[in-house]
């Protein structure tokens, strides 16, 4: 799961989605990094 948003929301967003408790990877990307988030999702 890739989440894109303002840096100030990173900690709360990752707690909300349960990063570290899920069986799949979750990463947070700052606003404006949509291309990086998509590339991360599509990486093998």
PQR file with spaces between the fields and no chain letter, atoms N, CA, C, O and H, PARSE charges and radii, in Angstrom:
ATOM       1  N    UNK     1       0.859   -1.160    0.000 -0.4000 1.5000
ATOM       2  CA   UNK     1       0.000    0.000    0.000 -0.0000 2.0000
ATOM       3  C    UNK     1       0.906    1.223    0.000  0.5500 1.7000
ATOM       4  O    UNK     1       1.845    1.307    0.792 -0.5500 1.4000
ATOM       5  N    UNK     2       0.632    2.139   -0.860 -0.4000 1.5000
ATOM       6  CA   UNK     2       1.350    3.408   -0.897 -0.0000 2.0000
ATOM       7  C    UNK     2       0.384    4.515   -0.491  0.5500 1.7000
ATOM       8  O    UNK     2      -0.732    4.603   -1.003 -0.5500 1.4000
ATOM       9  H    UNK     2      -0.131    2.071   -1.504  0.4000 1.0000
ATOM      10  N    UNK     3       0.825    5.343    0.421 -0.4000 1.5000
ATOM      11  CA   UNK     3       0.027    6.475    0.881 -0.0000 2.0000
ATOM      12  C    UNK     3       0.788    7.735    0.522  0.5500 1.7000
ATOM      13  O    UNK     3       1.987    7.836    0.781 -0.5500 1.4000
ATOM      14  H    UNK     3       1.731    5.272    0.837  0.4000 1.0000
ATOM      15  N    UNK     4       0.104    8.688   -0.069 -0.4000 1.5000
ATOM      16  CA   UNK     4       0.722    9.956   -0.442 -0.0000 2.0000
ATOM      17  C    UNK     4      -0.005   11.070    0.288  0.5500 1.7000
ATOM      18  O    UNK     4      -1.231   11.161    0.232 -0.5500 1.4000
ATOM      19  H    UNK     4      -0.870    8.606   -0.280  0.4000 1.0000
ATOM      20  N    UNK     5       0.753   11.919    0.974 -0.4000 1.5000
ATOM      21  CA   UNK     5       0.135   13.017    1.703 -0.0000 2.0000
ATOM      22  C    UNK     5       1.164   13.949    2.309  0.5500 1.7000
ATOM      23  O    UNK     5       2.368   13.798    2.103 -0.5500 1.4000
ATOM      24  H    UNK     5       1.749   11.845    1.020  0.4000 1.0000
ATOM      25  N    UNK     6       0.667   14.907    3.056 -0.4000 1.5000
ATOM      26  CA   UNK     6       1.528   15.882    3.715 -0.0000 2.0000
ATOM      27  C    UNK     6       2.383   15.191    4.776  0.5500 1.7000
ATOM      28  O    UNK     6       1.930   14.262    5.445 -0.5500 1.4000
ATOM      29  H    UNK     6      -0.311   15.030    3.223  0.4000 1.0000
ATOM      30  N    UNK     7       3.612   15.651    4.920 -0.4000 1.5000
ATOM      31  CA   UNK     7       4.555   15.049    5.860 -0.0000 2.0000
ATOM      32  C    UNK     7       3.998   15.024    7.280  0.5500 1.7000
ATOM      33  O    UNK     7       4.272   14.091    8.035 -0.5500 1.4000
ATOM      34  H    UNK     7       3.981   16.405    4.376  0.4000 1.0000
ATOM      35  N    UNK     8       3.232   16.023    7.644 -0.4000 1.5000
ATOM      36  CA   UNK     8       2.729   16.106    9.021 -0.0000 2.0000
ATOM      37  C    UNK     8       1.760   14.974    9.366  0.5500 1.7000
ATOM      38  O    UNK     8       1.511   14.730   10.547 -0.5500 1.4000
ATOM      39  H    UNK     8       3.010   16.781    7.031  0.4000 1.0000
ATOM      40  N    UNK     9       1.206   14.276    8.370 -0.4000 1.5000
ATOM      41  CA   UNK     9       0.246   13.207    8.604 -0.0000 2.0000
ATOM      42  C    UNK     9       0.863   11.818    8.561  0.5500 1.7000
ATOM      43  O    UNK     9       0.172   10.824    8.786 -0.5500 1.4000
ATOM      44  H    UNK     9       1.409   14.474    7.411  0.4000 1.0000
ATOM      45  N    UNK    10       2.142   11.741    8.278 -0.4000 1.5000
ATOM      46  CA   UNK    10       2.773   10.435    8.078 -0.0000 2.0000
ATOM      47  C    UNK    10       2.587    9.499    9.278  0.5500 1.7000
ATOM      48  O    UNK    10       2.103    8.380    9.111 -0.5500 1.4000
ATOM      49  H    UNK    10       2.704   12.548    8.096  0.4000 1.0000
ATOM      50  N    UNK    11       2.956    9.930   10.456 -0.4000 1.5000
ATOM      51  CA   UNK    11       2.859    9.057   11.628 -0.0000 2.0000
ATOM      52  C    UNK    11       1.432    8.590   11.869  0.5500 1.7000
ATOM      53  O    UNK    11       1.196    7.403   12.097 -0.5500 1.4000
ATOM      54  H    UNK    11       3.349   10.840   10.591  0.4000 1.0000
ATOM      55  N    UNK    12       0.488    9.507   11.823 -0.4000 1.5000
ATOM      56  CA   UNK    12      -0.907    9.141   12.065 -0.0000 2.0000
ATOM      57  C    UNK    12      -1.448    8.197   10.987  0.5500 1.7000
ATOM      58  O    UNK    12      -2.175    7.250   11.286 -0.5500 1.4000
ATOM      59  H    UNK    12       0.679   10.471   11.638  0.4000 1.0000
ATOM      60  N    UNK    13      -1.089    8.465    9.750 -0.4000 1.5000
ATOM      61  CA   UNK    13      -1.568    7.613    8.657 -0.0000 2.0000
ATOM      62  C    UNK    13      -1.022    6.196    8.794  0.5500 1.7000
ATOM      63  O    UNK    13      -1.751    5.227    8.581 -0.5500 1.4000
ATOM      64  H    UNK    13      -0.499    9.235    9.507  0.4000 1.0000
ATOM      65  N    UNK    14       0.249    6.070    9.146 -0.4000 1.5000
ATOM      66  CA   UNK    14       0.844    4.746    9.262 -0.0000 2.0000
ATOM      67  C    UNK    14       0.292    3.989   10.469  0.5500 1.7000
ATOM      68  O    UNK    14       0.157    2.767   10.421 -0.5500 1.4000
ATOM      69  H    UNK    14       0.841    6.857    9.318  0.4000 1.0000
ATOM      70  N    UNK    15      -0.022    4.690   11.530 -0.4000 1.5000
ATOM      71  CA   UNK    15      -0.679    4.054   12.669 -0.0000 2.0000
ATOM      72  C    UNK    15      -2.079    3.601   12.263  0.5500 1.7000
ATOM      73  O    UNK    15      -2.489    2.484   12.579 -0.5500 1.4000
ATOM      74  H    UNK    15       0.088    5.684   11.569  0.4000 1.0000
ATOM      75  N    UNK    16      -2.806    4.463   11.568 -0.4000 1.5000
ATOM      76  CA   UNK    16      -4.173    4.159   11.153 -0.0000 2.0000
ATOM      77  C    UNK    16      -4.243    2.893   10.303  0.5500 1.7000
ATOM      78  O    UNK    16      -5.137    2.067   10.489 -0.5500 1.4000
ATOM      79  H    UNK    16      -2.472    5.370   11.311  0.4000 1.0000
ATOM      80  N    UNK    17      -3.303    2.741    9.373 -0.4000 1.5000
ATOM      81  CA   UNK    17      -3.342    1.572    8.483 -0.0000 2.0000
ATOM      82  C    UNK    17      -2.637    0.354    9.078  0.5500 1.7000
ATOM      83  O    UNK    17      -2.670   -0.727    8.489 -0.5500 1.4000
ATOM      84  H    UNK    17      -2.577    3.412    9.222  0.4000 1.0000
ATOM      85  N    UNK    18      -2.008    0.515   10.225 -0.4000 1.5000
ATOM      86  CA   UNK    18      -1.375   -0.615   10.901 -0.0000 2.0000
ATOM      87  C    UNK    18      -0.092   -1.082   10.262  0.5500 1.7000
ATOM      88  O    UNK    18       0.134   -2.286   10.141 -0.5500 1.4000
ATOM      89  H    UNK    18      -1.981    1.393   10.703  0.4000 1.0000
ATOM      90  N    UNK    19       0.757   -0.156    9.848 -0.4000 1.5000
ATOM      91  CA   UNK    19       2.037   -0.555    9.255 -0.0000 2.0000
ATOM      92  C    UNK    19       2.799   -1.413   10.260  0.5500 1.7000
ATOM      93  O    UNK    19       2.898   -1.066   11.437 -0.5500 1.4000
ATOM      94  H    UNK    19       0.573    0.822    9.945  0.4000 1.0000
ATOM      95  N    UNK    20       3.326   -2.515    9.793 -0.4000 1.5000
ATOM      96  CA   UNK    20       4.031   -3.446   10.651 -0.0000 2.0000
ATOM      97  C    UNK    20       3.138   -4.559   11.182  0.5500 1.7000
ATOM      98  O    UNK    20       3.630   -5.582   11.657 -0.5500 1.4000
ATOM      99  H    UNK    20       3.246   -2.796    8.837  0.4000 1.0000
ATOM     100  N    UNK    21       1.854   -4.363   11.103 -0.4000 1.5000
ATOM     101  CA   UNK    21       0.899   -5.374   11.554 -0.0000 2.0000
ATOM     102  C    UNK    21       0.235   -6.088   10.388  0.5500 1.7000
ATOM     103  O    UNK    21      -0.411   -7.120   10.572 -0.5500 1.4000
ATOM     104  H    UNK    21       1.454   -3.532   10.717  0.4000 1.0000
ATOM     105  N    UNK    22       0.390   -5.548    9.204 -0.4000 1.5000
ATOM     106  CA   UNK    22      -0.227   -6.115    7.996 -0.0000 2.0000
ATOM     107  C    UNK    22       0.735   -7.090    7.336  0.5500 1.7000
ATOM     108  O    UNK    22       1.941   -7.045    7.577 -0.5500 1.4000
ATOM     109  H    UNK    22       0.915   -4.709    9.054  0.4000 1.0000
ATOM     110  N    UNK    23       0.196   -7.969    6.505 -0.4000 1.5000
ATOM     111  CA   UNK    23       1.010   -8.954    5.798 -0.0000 2.0000
ATOM     112  C    UNK    23       1.526   -8.430    4.460  0.5500 1.7000
ATOM     113  O    UNK    23       2.053   -9.190    3.648 -0.5500 1.4000
ATOM     114  H    UNK    23      -0.784   -8.005    6.309  0.4000 1.0000
ATOM     115  N    UNK    24       1.372   -7.140    4.241 -0.4000 1.5000
ATOM     116  CA   UNK    24       1.842   -6.536    3.001 -0.0000 2.0000
ATOM     117  C    UNK    24       2.577   -5.241    3.343  0.5500 1.7000
ATOM     118  O    UNK    24       2.325   -4.639    4.387 -0.5500 1.4000
ATOM     119  H    UNK    24       0.943   -6.522    4.900  0.4000 1.0000
ATOM     120  N    UNK    25       3.484   -4.815    2.466 -0.4000 1.5000
ATOM     121  CA   UNK    25       4.263   -3.598    2.745 -0.0000 2.0000
ATOM     122  C    UNK    25       3.416   -2.326    2.609  0.5500 1.7000
ATOM     123  O    UNK    25       2.523   -2.236    1.765 -0.5500 1.4000
ATOM     124  H    UNK    25       3.688   -5.304    1.618  0.4000 1.0000
ATOM     125  N    UNK    26       3.721   -1.368    3.451 -0.4000 1.5000
ATOM     126  CA   UNK    26       3.047   -0.071    3.434 -0.0000 2.0000
ATOM     127  C    UNK    26       4.128    1.003    3.507  0.5500 1.7000
ATOM     128  O    UNK    26       4.996    0.959    4.379 -0.5500 1.4000
ATOM     129  H    UNK    26       4.446   -1.440    4.136  0.4000 1.0000
ATOM     130  N    UNK    27       4.073    1.950    2.605 -0.4000 1.5000
ATOM     131  CA   UNK    27       5.032    3.060    2.604 -0.0000 2.0000
ATOM     132  C    UNK    27       4.291    4.376    2.463  0.5500 1.7000
ATOM     133  O    UNK    27       3.224    4.443    1.852 -0.5500 1.4000
ATOM     134  H    UNK    27       3.368    1.986    1.897  0.4000 1.0000
ATOM     135  N    UNK    28       4.867    5.415    3.032 -0.4000 1.5000
ATOM     136  CA   UNK    28       4.296    6.758    2.982 -0.0000 2.0000
ATOM     137  C    UNK    28       5.198    7.638    2.134  0.5500 1.7000
ATOM     138  O    UNK    28       6.419    7.620    2.289 -0.5500 1.4000
ATOM     139  H    UNK    28       5.733    5.361    3.528  0.4000 1.0000
ATOM     140  N    UNK    29       4.600    8.397    1.248 -0.4000 1.5000
ATOM     141  CA   UNK    29       5.332    9.310    0.378 -0.0000 2.0000
ATOM     142  C    UNK    29       4.757   10.708    0.557  0.5500 1.7000
ATOM     143  O    UNK    29       3.543   10.886    0.655 -0.5500 1.4000
ATOM     144  H    UNK    29       3.608    8.412    1.123  0.4000 1.0000
ATOM     145  N    UNK    30       5.639   11.689    0.598 -0.4000 1.5000
ATOM     146  CA   UNK    30       5.181   13.066    0.774 -0.0000 2.0000
ATOM     147  C    UNK    30       4.459   13.569   -0.466  0.5500 1.7000
ATOM     148  O    UNK    30       4.671   13.074   -1.574 -0.5500 1.4000
ATOM     149  H    UNK    30       6.626   11.544    0.519  0.4000 1.0000
ATOM     150  N    UNK    31       3.609   14.554   -0.259 -0.4000 1.5000
ATOM     151  CA   UNK    31       2.882   15.180   -1.369 -0.0000 2.0000
ATOM     152  C    UNK    31       3.861   15.546   -2.471  0.5500 1.7000
ATOM     153  O    UNK    31       4.961   16.029   -2.204 -0.5500 1.4000
ATOM     154  H    UNK    31       3.437   14.956    0.640  0.4000 1.0000
ATOM     155  N    UNK    32       3.463   15.320   -3.679 -0.4000 1.5000
ATOM     156  CA   UNK    32       4.325   15.624   -4.816 -0.0000 2.0000
ATOM     157  C    UNK    32       5.158   14.430   -5.250  0.5500 1.7000
ATOM     158  O    UNK    32       5.853   14.500   -6.263 -0.5500 1.4000
ATOM     159  H    UNK    32       2.569   14.928   -3.895  0.4000 1.0000
ATOM     160  N    UNK    33       5.102   13.334   -4.501 -0.4000 1.5000
ATOM     161  CA   UNK    33       5.897   12.151   -4.831 -0.0000 2.0000
ATOM     162  C    UNK    33       5.022   11.033   -5.391  0.5500 1.7000
ATOM     163  O    UNK    33       5.316    9.852   -5.204 -0.5500 1.4000
ATOM     164  H    UNK    33       4.537   13.277   -3.678  0.4000 1.0000
ATOM     165  N    UNK    34       3.962   11.408   -6.067 -0.4000 1.5000
ATOM     166  CA   UNK    34       3.048   10.412   -6.615 -0.0000 2.0000
ATOM     167  C    UNK    34       3.752    9.465   -7.586  0.5500 1.7000
ATOM     168  O    UNK    34       3.479    8.264   -7.588 -0.5500 1.4000
ATOM     169  H    UNK    34       3.724   12.367   -6.218  0.4000 1.0000
ATOM     170  N    UNK    35       4.648    9.993   -8.404 -0.4000 1.5000
ATOM     171  CA   UNK    35       5.384    9.142   -9.344 -0.0000 2.0000
ATOM     172  C    UNK    35       6.255    8.129   -8.609  0.5500 1.7000
ATOM     173  O    UNK    35       6.334    6.970   -9.016 -0.5500 1.4000
ATOM     174  H    UNK    35       4.869   10.968   -8.402  0.4000 1.0000
ATOM     175  N    UNK    36       6.907    8.553   -7.534 -0.4000 1.5000
ATOM     176  CA   UNK    36       7.727    7.639   -6.730 -0.0000 2.0000
ATOM     177  C    UNK    36       6.862    6.565   -6.083  0.5500 1.7000
ATOM     178  O    UNK    36       7.253    5.399   -6.019 -0.5500 1.4000
ATOM     179  H    UNK    36       6.844    9.495   -7.203  0.4000 1.0000
ATOM     180  N    UNK    37       5.685    6.961   -5.606 -0.4000 1.5000
ATOM     181  CA   UNK    37       4.771    6.004   -4.985 -0.0000 2.0000
ATOM     182  C    UNK    37       4.319    4.965   -6.009  0.5500 1.7000
ATOM     183  O    UNK    37       4.286    3.773   -5.704 -0.5500 1.4000
ATOM     184  H    UNK    37       5.368    7.908   -5.658  0.4000 1.0000
ATOM     185  N    UNK    38       3.979    5.394   -7.189 -0.4000 1.5000
ATOM     186  CA   UNK    38       3.560    4.456   -8.240 -0.0000 2.0000
ATOM     187  C    UNK    38       4.690    3.522   -8.612  0.5500 1.7000
ATOM     188  O    UNK    38       4.476    2.322   -8.786 -0.5500 1.4000
ATOM     189  H    UNK    38       4.005    6.362   -7.437  0.4000 1.0000
ATOM     190  N    UNK    39       5.911    4.069   -8.737 -0.4000 1.5000
ATOM     191  CA   UNK    39       7.066    3.242   -9.075 -0.0000 2.0000
ATOM     192  C    UNK    39       7.308    2.211   -7.974  0.5500 1.7000
ATOM     193  O    UNK    39       7.637    1.064   -8.276 -0.5500 1.4000
ATOM     194  H    UNK    39       6.085    5.043   -8.596  0.4000 1.0000
ATOM     195  N    UNK    40       7.153    2.586   -6.726 -0.4000 1.5000
ATOM     196  CA   UNK    40       7.337    1.670   -5.602 -0.0000 2.0000
ATOM     197  C    UNK    40       6.301    0.546   -5.667  0.5500 1.7000
ATOM     198  O    UNK    40       6.628   -0.620   -5.443 -0.5500 1.4000
ATOM     199  H    UNK    40       6.886    3.518   -6.480  0.4000 1.0000
ATOM     200  N    UNK    41       5.065    0.899   -5.971 -0.4000 1.5000
ATOM     201  CA   UNK    41       4.011   -0.109   -6.072 -0.0000 2.0000
ATOM     202  C    UNK    41       4.271   -1.108   -7.190  0.5500 1.7000
ATOM     203  O    UNK    41       3.965   -2.293   -7.056 -0.5500 1.4000
ATOM     204  H    UNK    41       4.800    1.846   -6.152  0.4000 1.0000
ATOM     205  N    UNK    42       4.830   -0.635   -8.281 -0.4000 1.5000
ATOM     206  CA   UNK    42       5.050   -1.489   -9.451 -0.0000 2.0000
ATOM     207  C    UNK    42       6.374   -2.238   -9.427  0.5500 1.7000
ATOM     208  O    UNK    42       6.615   -3.093  -10.278 -0.5500 1.4000
ATOM     209  H    UNK    42       5.079    0.327   -8.390  0.4000 1.0000
ATOM     210  N    UNK    43       7.233   -1.929   -8.466 -0.4000 1.5000
ATOM     211  CA   UNK    43       8.548   -2.587   -8.377 -0.0000 2.0000
ATOM     212  C    UNK    43       8.360   -4.063   -8.034  0.5500 1.7000
ATOM     213  O    UNK    43       7.472   -4.421   -7.260 -0.5500 1.4000
ATOM     214  H    UNK    43       7.038   -1.234   -7.774  0.4000 1.0000
ATOM     215  N    UNK    44       9.201   -4.913   -8.616 -0.4000 1.5000
ATOM     216  CA   UNK    44       9.077   -6.367   -8.357 -0.0000 2.0000
ATOM     217  C    UNK    44       9.388   -6.746   -6.926  0.5500 1.7000
ATOM     218  O    UNK    44       9.324   -7.923   -6.571 -0.5500 1.4000
ATOM     219  H    UNK    44       9.922   -4.622   -9.245  0.4000 1.0000
